[in-house]
């Protein structure tokens, strides 16, 4: 099994989910604040997710402060914003083999937990 989790160490929701999931030593962990997402990584996530929009968090504080809520964003815009500002990545993003789990919905977390077993 290959598994990677993109998370934010300062995010209490990510901390709660990681505590619940209990990723093993074989899971690669990447704190996106200290180790920014690379263009190749975001492109891999998009390939699995189907779109950059699926990876984009509209609840990020900067979404409104940058006026993005008043714009029509393209896939290129979503990608650019996630690469520029780590808080725009919907967290956590868990990739297990070739499946991607995005965000913190209970259903999603449960599915990721199953995949990691």
Biopython code that builds the backbone (N, CA, C, O; Angstrom):
import numpy as np
from Bio.PDB.StructureBuilder import StructureBuilder

atoms = [
    (1, "UNK", "N", (0.842, -1.194, 0.000)),
    (1, "UNK", "CA", (0.000, 0.000, 0.000)),
    (1, "UNK", "C", (0.881, 1.249, 0.000)),
    (1, "UNK", "O", (1.858, 1.341, 0.744)),
    (2, "UNK", "N", (0.515, 2.196, -0.843)),
    (2, "UNK", "CA", (1.171, 3.497, -0.776)),
    (2, "UNK", "C", (0.133, 4.493, -0.287)),
    (2, "UNK", "O", (-0.998, 4.526, -0.771)),
    (3, "UNK", "N", (0.538, 5.301, 0.680)),
    (3, "UNK", "CA", (-0.401, 6.264, 1.250)),
    (3, "UNK", "C", (0.328, 7.552, 1.606)),
    (3, "UNK", "O", (1.465, 7.541, 2.078)),
    (4, "UNK", "N", (-0.367, 8.662, 1.365)),
    (4, "UNK", "CA", (0.190, 9.967, 1.685)),
    (4, "UNK", "C", (-0.932, 10.839, 2.208)),
    (4, "UNK", "O", (-2.051, 10.812, 1.695)),
    (5, "UNK", "N", (-0.621, 11.615, 3.237)),
    (5, "UNK", "CA", (-1.609, 12.536, 3.791)),
    (5, "UNK", "C", (-1.033, 13.947, 3.785)),
    (5, "UNK", "O", (0.035, 14.205, 4.340)),
    (6, "UNK", "N", (-1.768, 14.854, 3.143)),
    (6, "UNK", "CA", (-1.440, 16.270, 3.152)),
    (6, "UNK", "C", (-2.312, 16.896, 4.231)),
    (6, "UNK", "O", (-3.537, 16.784, 4.191)),
    (7, "UNK", "N", (-1.682, 17.552, 5.187)),
    (7, "UNK", "CA", (-2.438, 18.104, 6.311)),
    (7, "UNK", "C", (-1.793, 19.402, 6.770)),
    (7, "UNK", "O", (-0.762, 19.817, 6.242)),
    (8, "UNK", "N", (-2.409, 20.037, 7.754)),
    (8, "UNK", "CA", (-1.880, 21.265, 8.322)),
    (8, "UNK", "C", (-1.739, 21.035, 9.821)),
    (8, "UNK", "O", (-2.726, 20.790, 10.513)),
    (9, "UNK", "N", (-0.512, 21.115, 10.317)),
    (9, "UNK", "CA", (-0.254, 20.798, 11.729)),
    (9, "UNK", "C", (-0.942, 21.774, 12.680)),
    (9, "UNK", "O", (-1.215, 21.429, 13.830)),
    (10, "UNK", "N", (-1.225, 22.989, 12.211)),
    (10, "UNK", "CA", (-1.862, 23.978, 13.071)),
    (10, "UNK", "C", (-3.392, 23.914, 13.008)),
    (10, "UNK", "O", (-4.074, 24.729, 13.629)),
    (11, "UNK", "N", (-3.924, 22.955, 12.267)),
    (11, "UNK", "CA", (-5.376, 22.831, 12.099)),
    (11, "UNK", "C", (-5.927, 21.799, 13.089)),
    (11, "UNK", "O", (-5.543, 20.630, 13.050)),
    (12, "UNK", "N", (-6.812, 22.229, 13.960)),
    (12, "UNK", "CA", (-7.356, 21.320, 14.981)),
    (12, "UNK", "C", (-8.195, 20.208, 14.355)),
    (12, "UNK", "O", (-8.232, 19.095, 14.879)),
    (13, "UNK", "N", (-8.867, 20.497, 13.242)),
    (13, "UNK", "CA", (-9.661, 19.472, 12.565)),
    (13, "UNK", "C", (-8.746, 18.387, 12.002)),
    (13, "UNK", "O", (-9.039, 17.198, 12.128)),
    (14, "UNK", "N", (-7.633, 18.800, 11.378)),
    (14, "UNK", "CA", (-6.668, 17.820, 10.856)),
    (14, "UNK", "C", (-6.123, 16.965, 12.004)),
    (14, "UNK", "O", (-6.006, 15.746, 11.874)),
    (15, "UNK", "N", (-5.793, 17.605, 13.120)),
    (15, "UNK", "CA", (-5.243, 16.879, 14.276)),
    (15, "UNK", "C", (-6.241, 15.838, 14.773)),
    (15, "UNK", "O", (-5.870, 14.704, 15.074)),
    (16, "UNK", "N", (-7.518, 16.236, 14.857)),
    (16, "UNK", "CA", (-8.563, 15.309, 15.323)),
    (16, "UNK", "C", (-8.696, 14.118, 14.372)),
    (16, "UNK", "O", (-8.790, 12.972, 14.810)),
    (17, "UNK", "N", (-8.704, 14.401, 13.075)),
    (17, "UNK", "CA", (-8.844, 13.339, 12.072)),
    (17, "UNK", "C", (-7.639, 12.399, 12.099)),
    (17, "UNK", "O", (-7.805, 11.181, 12.039)),
    (18, "UNK", "N", (-6.435, 12.951, 12.188)),
    (18, "UNK", "CA", (-5.229, 12.112, 12.228)),
    (18, "UNK", "C", (-5.231, 11.222, 13.467)),
    (18, "UNK", "O", (-4.806, 10.067, 13.415)),
    (19, "UNK", "N", (-5.712, 11.769, 14.578)),
    (19, "UNK", "CA", (-5.794, 10.988, 15.812)),
    (19, "UNK", "C", (-6.779, 9.828, 15.633)),
    (19, "UNK", "O", (-6.549, 8.722, 16.124)),
    (20, "UNK", "N", (-7.870, 10.097, 14.929)),
    (20, "UNK", "CA", (-8.895, 9.080, 14.679)),
    (20, "UNK", "C", (-8.407, 8.019, 13.686)),
    (20, "UNK", "O", (-8.632, 6.825, 13.884)),
    (21, "UNK", "N", (-7.748, 8.458, 12.632)),
    (21, "UNK", "CA", (-7.290, 7.551, 11.580)),
    (21, "UNK", "C", (-6.092, 6.712, 12.034)),
    (21, "UNK", "O", (-5.947, 5.556, 11.635)),
    (22, "UNK", "N", (-5.242, 7.302, 12.866)),
    (22, "UNK", "CA", (-4.004, 6.649, 13.319)),
    (22, "UNK", "C", (-3.180, 6.117, 12.150)),
    (22, "UNK", "O", (-3.008, 4.905, 12.015)),
    (23, "UNK", "N", (-2.663, 7.024, 11.294)),
    (23, "UNK", "CA", (-1.870, 6.552, 10.157)),
    (23, "UNK", "C", (-0.618, 5.828, 10.645)),
    (23, "UNK", "O", (0.038, 6.270, 11.588)),
    (24, "UNK", "N", (-0.300, 4.723, 10.000)),
    (24, "UNK", "CA", (0.862, 3.936, 10.393)),
    (24, "UNK", "C", (2.157, 4.581, 9.944)),
    (24, "UNK", "O", (2.158, 5.619, 9.283)),
    (25, "UNK", "N", (3.250, 3.952, 10.313)),
    (25, "UNK", "CA", (4.592, 4.460, 9.972)),
    (25, "UNK", "C", (4.838, 4.464, 8.463)),
    (25, "UNK", "O", (5.693, 5.201, 7.971)),
    (26, "UNK", "N", (4.085, 3.637, 7.729)),
    (26, "UNK", "CA", (4.277, 3.554, 6.279)),
    (26, "UNK", "C", (3.561, 4.663, 5.511)),
    (26, "UNK", "O", (3.707, 4.767, 4.294)),
    (27, "UNK", "N", (2.791, 5.488, 6.212)),
    (27, "UNK", "CA", (2.066, 6.585, 5.560)),
    (27, "UNK", "C", (2.963, 7.824, 5.529)),
    (27, "UNK", "O", (3.482, 8.250, 6.561)),
    (28, "UNK", "N", (3.138, 8.394, 4.340)),
    (28, "UNK", "CA", (3.947, 9.603, 4.189)),
    (28, "UNK", "C", (3.080, 10.797, 4.606)),
    (28, "UNK", "O", (1.979, 10.989, 4.089)),
    (29, "UNK", "N", (3.588, 11.583, 5.539)),
    (29, "UNK", "CA", (2.855, 12.746, 6.043)),
    (29, "UNK", "C", (3.523, 14.020, 5.508)),
    (29, "UNK", "O", (4.747, 14.150, 5.542)),
    (30, "UNK", "N", (2.709, 14.947, 5.020)),
    (30, "UNK", "CA", (3.261, 16.223, 4.547)),
    (30, "UNK", "C", (2.467, 17.372, 5.144)),
    (30, "UNK", "O", (1.299, 17.584, 4.818)),
    (31, "UNK", "N", (3.139, 18.115, 6.034)),
    (31, "UNK", "CA", (2.541, 19.320, 6.604)),
    (31, "UNK", "C", (2.690, 20.416, 5.556)),
    (31, "UNK", "O", (3.797, 20.879, 5.281)),
    (32, "UNK", "N", (1.563, 20.829, 4.972)),
    (32, "UNK", "CA", (1.614, 21.752, 3.835)),
    (32, "UNK", "C", (2.073, 23.166, 4.204)),
    (32, "UNK", "O", (2.355, 23.981, 3.326)),
    (33, "UNK", "N", (2.147, 23.451, 5.510)),
    (33, "UNK", "CA", (2.639, 24.766, 5.914)),
    (33, "UNK", "C", (4.168, 24.790, 5.882)),
    (33, "UNK", "O", (4.761, 25.781, 5.455)),
    (34, "UNK", "N", (4.803, 23.718, 6.324)),
    (34, "UNK", "CA", (6.266, 23.677, 6.370)),
    (34, "UNK", "C", (6.867, 23.072, 5.099)),
    (34, "UNK", "O", (8.032, 23.314, 4.784)),
    (35, "UNK", "N", (6.074, 22.291, 4.376)),
    (35, "UNK", "CA", (6.533, 21.683, 3.125)),
    (35, "UNK", "C", (5.469, 21.931, 2.063)),
    (35, "UNK", "O", (4.582, 21.103, 1.855)),
    (36, "UNK", "N", (5.565, 23.090, 1.386)),
    (36, "UNK", "CA", (4.519, 23.478, 0.431)),
    (36, "UNK", "C", (4.257, 22.431, -0.662)),
    (36, "UNK", "O", (5.137, 21.660, -1.044)),
    (37, "UNK", "N", (3.035, 22.442, -1.135)),
    (37, "UNK", "CA", (2.618, 21.546, -2.210)),
    (37, "UNK", "C", (3.341, 21.962, -3.485)),
    (37, "UNK", "O", (3.451, 23.152, -3.782)),
    (38, "UNK", "N", (3.826, 20.996, -4.225)),
    (38, "UNK", "CA", (4.502, 21.285, -5.495)),
    (38, "UNK", "C", (3.483, 21.232, -6.639)),
    (38, "UNK", "O", (2.423, 20.622, -6.500)),
    (39, "UNK", "N", (3.804, 21.869, -7.766)),
    (39, "UNK", "CA", (2.913, 21.771, -8.922)),
    (39, "UNK", "C", (2.635, 20.309, -9.311)),
    (39, "UNK", "O", (1.508, 19.964, -9.665)),
    (40, "UNK", "N", (3.657, 19.461, -9.244)),
    (40, "UNK", "CA", (3.468, 18.046, -9.593)),
    (40, "UNK", "C", (2.491, 17.367, -8.629)),
    (40, "UNK", "O", (1.672, 16.551, -9.049)),
    (41, "UNK", "N", (2.576, 17.703, -7.337)),
    (41, "UNK", "CA", (1.675, 17.103, -6.350)),
    (41, "UNK", "C", (0.227, 17.541, -6.576)),
    (41, "UNK", "O", (-0.688, 16.721, -6.510)),
    (42, "UNK", "N", (0.019, 18.834, -6.842)),
    (42, "UNK", "CA", (-1.355, 19.310, -7.054)),
    (42, "UNK", "C", (-1.918, 18.713, -8.343)),
    (42, "UNK", "O", (-3.116, 18.444, -8.428)),
    (43, "UNK", "N", (-1.064, 18.504, -9.344)),
    (43, "UNK", "CA", (-1.522, 17.907, -10.592)),
    (43, "UNK", "C", (-1.897, 16.434, -10.388)),
    (43, "UNK", "O", (-2.858, 15.946, -10.982)),
    (44, "UNK", "N", (-1.131, 15.733, -9.544)),
    (44, "UNK", "CA", (-1.460, 14.338, -9.229)),
    (44, "UNK", "C", (-2.809, 14.271, -8.487)),
    (44, "UNK", "O", (-3.649, 13.419, -8.777)),
    (45, "UNK", "N", (-2.991, 15.182, -7.531)),
    (45, "UNK", "CA", (-4.258, 15.220, -6.779)),
    (45, "UNK", "C", (-5.424, 15.479, -7.724)),
    (45, "UNK", "O", (-6.477, 14.852, -7.607)),
    (46, "UNK", "N", (-5.233, 16.413, -8.668)),
    (46, "UNK", "CA", (-6.295, 16.765, -9.620)),
    (46, "UNK", "C", (-6.657, 15.567, -10.483)),
    (46, "UNK", "O", (-7.830, 15.327, -10.767)),
    (47, "UNK", "N", (-5.633, 14.809, -10.901)),
    (47, "UNK", "CA", (-5.876, 13.639, -11.736)),
    (47, "UNK", "C", (-6.792, 12.653, -11.000)),
    (47, "UNK", "O", (-7.688, 12.060, -11.600)),
    (48, "UNK", "N", (-6.557, 12.485, -9.699)),
    (48, "UNK", "CA", (-7.364, 11.559, -8.904)),
    (48, "UNK", "C", (-8.730, 12.143, -8.536)),
    (48, "UNK", "O", (-9.723, 11.419, -8.455)),
    (49, "UNK", "N", (-8.769, 13.456, -8.316)),
    (49, "UNK", "CA", (-10.003, 14.112, -7.865)),
    (49, "UNK", "C", (-10.930, 14.509, -9.016)),
    (49, "UNK", "O", (-12.137, 14.664, -8.827)),
    (50, "UNK", "N", (-10.348, 14.672, -10.216)),
    (50, "UNK", "CA", (-11.158, 15.061, -11.361)),
    (50, "UNK", "C", (-11.123, 16.546, -11.665)),
    (50, "UNK", "O", (-11.363, 16.950, -12.803)),
    (51, "UNK", "N", (-10.823, 17.375, -10.651)),
    (51, "UNK", "CA", (-10.738, 18.820, -10.895)),
    (51, "UNK", "C", (-9.955, 19.486, -9.763)),
    (51, "UNK", "O", (-9.814, 18.936, -8.670)),
    (52, "UNK", "N", (-9.455, 20.680, -10.057)),
    (52, "UNK", "CA", (-8.790, 21.471, -9.009)),
    (52, "UNK", "C", (-9.847, 22.031, -8.064)),
    (52, "UNK", "O", (-9.593, 22.217, -6.874)),
    (53, "UNK", "N", (-11.025, 22.296, -8.601)),
    (53, "UNK", "CA", (-12.112, 22.849, -7.779)),
    (53, "UNK", "C", (-12.450, 21.908, -6.625)),
    (53, "UNK", "O", (-12.760, 22.364, -5.524)),
    (54, "UNK", "N", (-12.392, 20.604, -6.867)),
    (54, "UNK", "CA", (-12.699, 19.617, -5.824)),
    (54, "UNK", "C", (-11.708, 19.710, -4.661)),
    (54, "UNK", "O", (-12.023, 19.303, -3.543)),
    (55, "UNK", "N", (-10.516, 20.243, -4.922)),
    (55, "UNK", "CA", (-9.473, 20.361, -3.904)),
    (55, "UNK", "C", (-9.486, 21.719, -3.202)),
    (55, "UNK", "O", (-8.755, 21.937, -2.235)),
    (56, "UNK", "N", (-10.323, 22.625, -3.698)),
    (56, "UNK", "CA", (-10.299, 24.020, -3.246)),
    (56, "UNK", "C", (-11.249, 24.253, -2.082)),
    (56, "UNK", "O", (-12.406, 23.833, -2.110)),
    (57, "UNK", "N", (-10.739, 24.929, -1.060)),
    (57, "UNK", "CA", (-11.560, 25.228, 0.112)),
    (57, "UNK", "C", (-12.127, 26.643, 0.037)),
    (57, "UNK", "O", (-11.390, 27.630, 0.019)),
    (58, "UNK", "N", (-13.441, 26.713, -0.006)),
    (58, "UNK", "CA", (-14.104, 28.032, -0.016)),
    (58, "UNK", "C", (-14.264, 28.599, 1.390)),
    (58, "UNK", "O", (-14.677, 29.748, 1.549)),
    (59, "UNK", "N", (-13.940, 27.804, 2.414)),
    (59, "UNK", "CA", (-14.070, 28.308, 3.790)),
    (59, "UNK", "C", (-12.763, 28.929, 4.290)),
    (59, "UNK", "O", (-12.703, 29.436, 5.410)),
    (60, "UNK", "N", (-11.729, 28.889, 3.464)),
    (60, "UNK", "CA", (-10.460, 29.530, 3.839)),
    (60, "UNK", "C", (-10.710, 31.023, 4.051)),
    (60, "UNK", "O", (-11.434, 31.654, 3.281)),
    (61, "UNK", "N", (-10.107, 31.579, 5.098)),
    (61, "UNK", "CA", (-10.314, 32.995, 5.418)),
    (61, "UNK", "C", (-9.966, 33.913, 4.259)),
    (61, "UNK", "O", (-10.629, 34.930, 4.055)),
    (62, "UNK", "N", (-8.949, 33.574, 3.508)),
    (62, "UNK", "CA", (-8.502, 34.444, 2.420)),
    (62, "UNK", "C", (-9.421, 34.390, 1.192)),
    (62, "UNK", "O", (-9.279, 35.201, 0.277)),
    (63, "UNK", "N", (-10.353, 33.446, 1.170)),
    (63, "UNK", "CA", (-11.286, 33.338, 0.039)),
    (63, "UNK", "C", (-12.064, 34.646, -0.116)),
    (63, "UNK", "O", (-12.186, 35.181, -1.218)),
    (64, "UNK", "N", (-12.585, 35.148, 0.997)),
    (64, "UNK", "CA", (-13.337, 36.410, 0.965)),
    (64, "UNK", "C", (-12.401, 37.622, 0.937)),
    (64, "UNK", "O", (-12.639, 38.572, 0.192)),
    (65, "UNK", "N", (-11.331, 37.588, 1.752)),
    (65, "UNK", "CA", (-10.448, 38.760, 1.839)),
    (65, "UNK", "C", (-9.769, 39.066, 0.504)),
    (65, "UNK", "O", (-9.440, 40.220, 0.228)),
    (66, "UNK", "N", (-9.558, 38.051, -0.318)),
    (66, "UNK", "CA", (-8.972, 38.272, -1.650)),
    (66, "UNK", "C", (-10.049, 38.579, -2.695)),
    (66, "UNK", "O", (-9.736, 38.832, -3.859)),
    (67, "UNK", "N", (-11.317, 38.555, -2.276)),
    (67, "UNK", "CA", (-12.415, 38.848, -3.192)),
    (67, "UNK", "C", (-12.739, 37.715, -4.159)),
    (67, "UNK", "O", (-13.450, 37.917, -5.144)),
    (68, "UNK", "N", (-12.215, 36.517, -3.874)),
    (68, "UNK", "CA", (-12.438, 35.383, -4.782)),
    (68, "UNK", "C", (-13.906, 34.960, -4.804)),
    (68, "UNK", "O", (-14.384, 34.396, -5.788)),
    (69, "UNK", "N", (-14.624, 35.242, -3.692)),
    (69, "UNK", "CA", (-16.040, 34.887, -3.621)),
    (69, "UNK", "C", (-16.887, 35.688, -4.612)),
    (69, "UNK", "O", (-18.030, 35.323, -4.886)),
    (70, "UNK", "N", (-16.338, 36.762, -5.143)),
    (70, "UNK", "CA", (-17.064, 37.600, -6.104)),
    (70, "UNK", "C", (-16.636, 37.302, -7.548)),
    (70, "UNK", "O", (-17.115, 37.936, -8.488)),
    (71, "UNK", "N", (-15.730, 36.332, -7.712)),
    (71, "UNK", "CA", (-15.212, 36.027, -9.044)),
    (71, "UNK", "C", (-15.684, 34.660, -9.509)),
    (71, "UNK", "O", (-16.035, 33.794, -8.709)),
    (72, "UNK", "N", (-15.681, 34.492, -10.816)),
    (72, "UNK", "CA", (-15.914, 33.166, -11.388)),
    (72, "UNK", "C", (-14.538, 32.581, -11.637)),
    (72, "UNK", "O", (-13.792, 33.065, -12.488)),
    (73, "UNK", "N", (-14.205, 31.542, -10.894)),
    (73, "UNK", "CA", (-12.863, 30.982, -10.980)),
    (73, "UNK", "C", (-12.801, 29.829, -11.982)),
    (73, "UNK", "O", (-13.714, 29.008, -12.067)),
    (74, "UNK", "N", (-11.709, 29.790, -12.730)),
    (74, "UNK", "CA", (-11.480, 28.692, -13.680)),
    (74, "UNK", "C", (-10.622, 27.641, -12.990)),
    (74, "UNK", "O", (-10.121, 27.871, -11.889)),
    (75, "UNK", "N", (-10.453, 26.499, -13.624)),
    (75, "UNK", "CA", (-9.582, 25.445, -13.086)),
    (75, "UNK", "C", (-8.165, 26.000, -12.874)),
    (75, "UNK", "O", (-7.507, 25.687, -11.882)),
    (76, "UNK", "N", (-7.709, 26.828, -13.826)),
    (76, "UNK", "CA", (-6.376, 27.439, -13.724)),
    (76, "UNK", "C", (-6.287, 28.324, -12.467)),
    (76, "UNK", "O", (-5.269, 28.338, -11.776)),
    (77, "UNK", "N", (-7.374, 29.060, -12.188)),
    (77, "UNK", "CA", (-7.415, 29.924, -10.996)),
    (77, "UNK", "C", (-7.354, 29.096, -9.716)),
    (77, "UNK", "O", (-6.627, 29.438, -8.783)),
    (78, "UNK", "N", (-8.118, 28.010, -9.675)),
    (78, "UNK", "CA", (-8.109, 27.153, -8.481)),
    (78, "UNK", "C", (-6.705, 26.629, -8.226)),
    (78, "UNK", "O", (-6.213, 26.671, -7.098)),
    (79, "UNK", "N", (-6.057, 26.133, -9.288)),
    (79, "UNK", "CA", (-4.706, 25.575, -9.161)),
    (79, "UNK", "C", (-3.727, 26.635, -8.661)),
    (79, "UNK", "O", (-2.966, 26.396, -7.723)),
    (80, "UNK", "N", (-3.754, 27.810, -9.298)),
    (80, "UNK", "CA", (-2.840, 28.906, -8.950)),
    (80, "UNK", "C", (-3.028, 29.318, -7.490)),
    (80, "UNK", "O", (-2.052, 29.508, -6.763)),
    (81, "UNK", "N", (-4.278, 29.455, -7.067)),
    (81, "UNK", "CA", (-4.546, 29.883, -5.693)),
    (81, "UNK", "C", (-4.098, 28.849, -4.662)),
    (81, "UNK", "O", (-3.567, 29.216, -3.614)),
    (82, "UNK", "N", (-4.304, 27.570, -4.944)),
    (82, "UNK", "CA", (-3.870, 26.519, -4.003)),
    (82, "UNK", "C", (-2.344, 26.531, -3.896)),
    (82, "UNK", "O", (-1.800, 26.387, -2.801)),
    (83, "UNK", "N", (-1.656, 26.699, -5.019)),
    (83, "UNK", "CA", (-0.190, 26.717, -4.988)),
    (83, "UNK", "C", (0.347, 27.967, -4.293)),
    (83, "UNK", "O", (1.396, 27.913, -3.651)),
    (84, "UNK", "N", (-0.360, 29.091, -4.412)),
    (84, "UNK", "CA", (0.085, 30.343, -3.786)),
    (84, "UNK", "C", (-0.210, 30.374, -2.296)),
    (84, "UNK", "O", (0.566, 30.936, -1.523)),
    (85, "UNK", "N", (-1.318, 29.780, -1.885)),
    (85, "UNK", "CA", (-1.790, 29.900, -0.507)),
    (85, "UNK", "C", (-2.264, 28.538, -0.004)),
    (85, "UNK", "O", (-3.322, 28.052, -0.403)),
    (86, "UNK", "N", (-1.469, 27.931, 0.874)),
    (86, "UNK", "CA", (-1.762, 26.567, 1.336)),
    (86, "UNK", "C", (-3.132, 26.415, 2.002)),
    (86, "UNK", "O", (-3.694, 25.319, 1.998)),
    (87, "UNK", "N", (-3.676, 27.484, 2.567)),
    (87, "UNK", "CA", (-4.972, 27.345, 3.244)),
    (87, "UNK", "C", (-6.118, 27.092, 2.265)),
    (87, "UNK", "O", (-7.220, 26.732, 2.679)),
    (88, "UNK", "N", (-5.862, 27.282, 0.964)),
    (88, "UNK", "CA", (-6.907, 27.004, -0.029)),
    (88, "UNK", "C", (-7.060, 25.515, -0.341)),
    (88, "UNK", "O", (-8.002, 25.125, -1.031)),
    (89, "UNK", "N", (-6.151, 24.685, 0.157)),
    (89, "UNK", "CA", (-6.308, 23.241, -0.054)),
    (89, "UNK", "C", (-7.312, 22.717, 0.965)),
    (89, "UNK", "O", (-7.155, 22.920, 2.169)),
    (90, "UNK", "N", (-8.336, 22.046, 0.474)),
    (90, "UNK", "CA", (-9.331, 21.433, 1.359)),
    (90, "UNK", "C", (-8.612, 20.307, 2.102)),
    (90, "UNK", "O", (-8.051, 19.407, 1.477)),
    (91, "UNK", "N", (-8.631, 20.357, 3.429)),
    (91, "UNK", "CA", (-7.807, 19.428, 4.206)),
    (91, "UNK", "C", (-8.638, 18.489, 5.064)),
    (91, "UNK", "O", (-9.794, 18.767, 5.383)),
    (92, "UNK", "N", (-8.024, 17.377, 5.427)),
    (92, "UNK", "CA", (-6.795, 16.816, 4.860)),
    (92, "UNK", "C", (-7.066, 16.169, 3.508)),
    (92, "UNK", "O", (-8.206, 15.842, 3.181)),
    (93, "UNK", "N", (-6.008, 15.990, 2.730)),
    (93, "UNK", "CA", (-6.098, 15.216, 1.484)),
    (93, "UNK", "C", (-5.340, 13.920, 1.746)),
    (93, "UNK", "O", (-4.153, 13.932, 2.070)),
    (94, "UNK", "N", (-6.043, 12.814, 1.600)),
    (94, "UNK", "CA", (-5.430, 11.512, 1.847)),
    (94, "UNK", "C", (-5.466, 10.717, 0.554)),
    (94, "UNK", "O", (-6.522, 10.542, -0.054)),
    (95, "UNK", "N", (-4.305, 10.241, 0.144)),
    (95, "UNK", "CA", (-4.214, 9.418, -1.063)),
    (95, "UNK", "C", (-3.765, 8.029, -0.627)),
    (95, "UNK", "O", (-2.688, 7.860, -0.055)),
    (96, "UNK", "N", (-4.603, 7.044, -0.904)),
    (96, "UNK", "CA", (-4.288, 5.661, -0.568)),
    (96, "UNK", "C", (-4.337, 4.871, -1.876)),
    (96, "UNK", "O", (-5.385, 4.763, -2.513)),
    (97, "UNK", "N", (-3.190, 4.326, -2.260)),
    (97, "UNK", "CA", (-3.026, 3.683, -3.564)),
    (97, "UNK", "C", (-3.471, 4.660, -4.642)),
    (97, "UNK", "O", (-2.812, 5.681, -4.834)),
    (98, "UNK", "N", (-4.562, 4.390, -5.353)),
    (98, "UNK", "CA", (-4.989, 5.334, -6.391)),
    (98, "UNK", "C", (-6.319, 5.990, -6.055)),
    (98, "UNK", "O", (-7.020, 6.472, -6.944)),
    (99, "UNK", "N", (-6.669, 6.008, -4.760)),
    (99, "UNK", "CA", (-7.920, 6.653, -4.322)),
    (99, "UNK", "C", (-7.580, 7.911, -3.533)),
    (99, "UNK", "O", (-6.612, 7.949, -2.774)),
    (100, "UNK", "N", (-8.404, 8.943, -3.733)),
    (100, "UNK", "CA", (-8.179, 10.199, -3.027)),
    (100, "UNK", "C", (-9.377, 10.503, -2.130)),
    (100, "UNK", "O", (-10.528, 10.283, -2.506)),
    (101, "UNK", "N", (-9.081, 11.010, -0.946)),
    (101, "UNK", "CA", (-10.105, 11.389, 0.031)),
    (101, "UNK", "C", (-9.815, 12.833, 0.401)),
    (101, "UNK", "O", (-8.746, 13.151, 0.923)),
    (102, "UNK", "N", (-10.783, 13.709, 0.122)),
    (102, "UNK", "CA", (-10.561, 15.146, 0.290)),
    (102, "UNK", "C", (-11.502, 15.702, 1.350)),
    (102, "UNK", "O", (-12.716, 15.505, 1.283)),
    (103, "UNK", "N", (-10.933, 16.396, 2.327)),
    (103, "UNK", "CA", (-11.749, 17.096, 3.304)),
    (103, "UNK", "C", (-12.076, 16.292, 4.536)),
    (103, "UNK", "O", (-11.569, 15.188, 4.739)),
    (104, "UNK", "N", (-12.935, 16.867, 5.356)),
    (104, "UNK", "CA", (-13.152, 16.332, 6.694)),
    (104, "UNK", "C", (-14.561, 15.821, 6.974)),
    (104, "UNK", "O", (-14.951, 15.689, 8.134)),
    (105, "UNK", "N", (-15.330, 15.533, 5.923)),
    (105, "UNK", "CA", (-16.678, 15.019, 6.184)),
    (105, "UNK", "C", (-16.549, 13.642, 6.838)),
    (105, "UNK", "O", (-15.664, 12.870, 6.472)),
    (106, "UNK", "N", (-17.426, 13.322, 7.809)),
    (106, "UNK", "CA", (-17.344, 12.031, 8.503)),
    (106, "UNK", "C", (-17.325, 10.839, 7.547)),
    (106, "UNK", "O", (-16.600, 9.872, 7.781)),
    (107, "UNK", "N", (-18.116, 10.898, 6.472)),
    (107, "UNK", "CA", (-18.195, 9.812, 5.497)),
    (107, "UNK", "C", (-16.837, 9.623, 4.811)),
    (107, "UNK", "O", (-16.376, 8.498, 4.615)),
    (108, "UNK", "N", (-16.217, 10.733, 4.456)),
    (108, "UNK", "CA", (-14.918, 10.733, 3.790)),
    (108, "UNK", "C", (-13.819, 10.184, 4.714)),
    (108, "UNK", "O", (-12.987, 9.380, 4.294)),
    (109, "UNK", "N", (-13.832, 10.629, 5.967)),
    (109, "UNK", "CA", (-12.837, 10.184, 6.945)),
    (109, "UNK", "C", (-12.983, 8.674, 7.170)),
    (109, "UNK", "O", (-11.989, 7.954, 7.260)),
    (110, "UNK", "N", (-14.193, 8.220, 7.256)),
    (110, "UNK", "CA", (-14.464, 6.776, 7.453)),
    (110, "UNK", "C", (-13.950, 5.972, 6.261)),
    (110, "UNK", "O", (-13.336, 4.920, 6.438)),
    (111, "UNK", "N", (-14.198, 6.460, 5.060)),
    (111, "UNK", "CA", (-13.739, 5.787, 3.840)),
    (111, "UNK", "C", (-12.206, 5.738, 3.793)),
    (111, "UNK", "O", (-11.631, 4.730, 3.385)),
    (112, "UNK", "N", (-11.560, 6.802, 4.201)),
    (112, "UNK", "CA", (-10.087, 6.857, 4.226)),
    (112, "UNK", "C", (-9.553, 5.865, 5.258)),
    (112, "UNK", "O", (-8.559, 5.179, 5.019)),
    (113, "UNK", "N", (-10.224, 5.800, 6.403)),
    (113, "UNK", "CA", (-9.830, 4.869, 7.465)),
    (113, "UNK", "C", (-9.890, 3.422, 6.952)),
    (113, "UNK", "O", (-8.980, 2.628, 7.187)),
    (114, "UNK", "N", (-10.976, 3.102, 6.251)),
    (114, "UNK", "CA", (-11.146, 1.781, 5.664)),
    (114, "UNK", "C", (-10.020, 1.472, 4.686)),
    (114, "UNK", "O", (-9.434, 0.390, 4.722)),
    (115, "UNK", "N", (-9.722, 2.434, 3.811)),
    (115, "UNK", "CA", (-8.686, 2.246, 2.790)),
    (115, "UNK", "C", (-7.306, 2.037, 3.415)),
    (115, "UNK", "O", (-6.471, 1.320, 2.863)),
    (116, "UNK", "N", (-7.073, 2.660, 4.557)),
    (116, "UNK", "CA", (-5.770, 2.553, 5.221)),
    (116, "UNK", "C", (-5.604, 1.236, 5.980)),
    (116, "UNK", "O", (-4.482, 0.877, 6.339)),
    (117, "UNK", "N", (-6.678, 0.521, 6.228)),
    (117, "UNK", "CA", (-6.579, -0.727, 6.999)),
    (117, "UNK", "C", (-5.907, -1.826, 6.234)),
    (117, "UNK", "O", (-5.752, -2.933, 6.751)),
]
sb = StructureBuilder()
sb.init_structure("model")
sb.init_model(0)
sb.init_chain("A")
sb.init_seg("    ")
for serial, (resi, resn, name, xyz) in enumerate(atoms, 1):
    if name == "N":
        sb.init_residue(resn, " ", resi, " ")
    sb.init_atom(name, np.array(xyz, "f"), 0.0, 1.0, " ", f" {name:<3s}", serial, name[0])
structure = sb.get_structure()
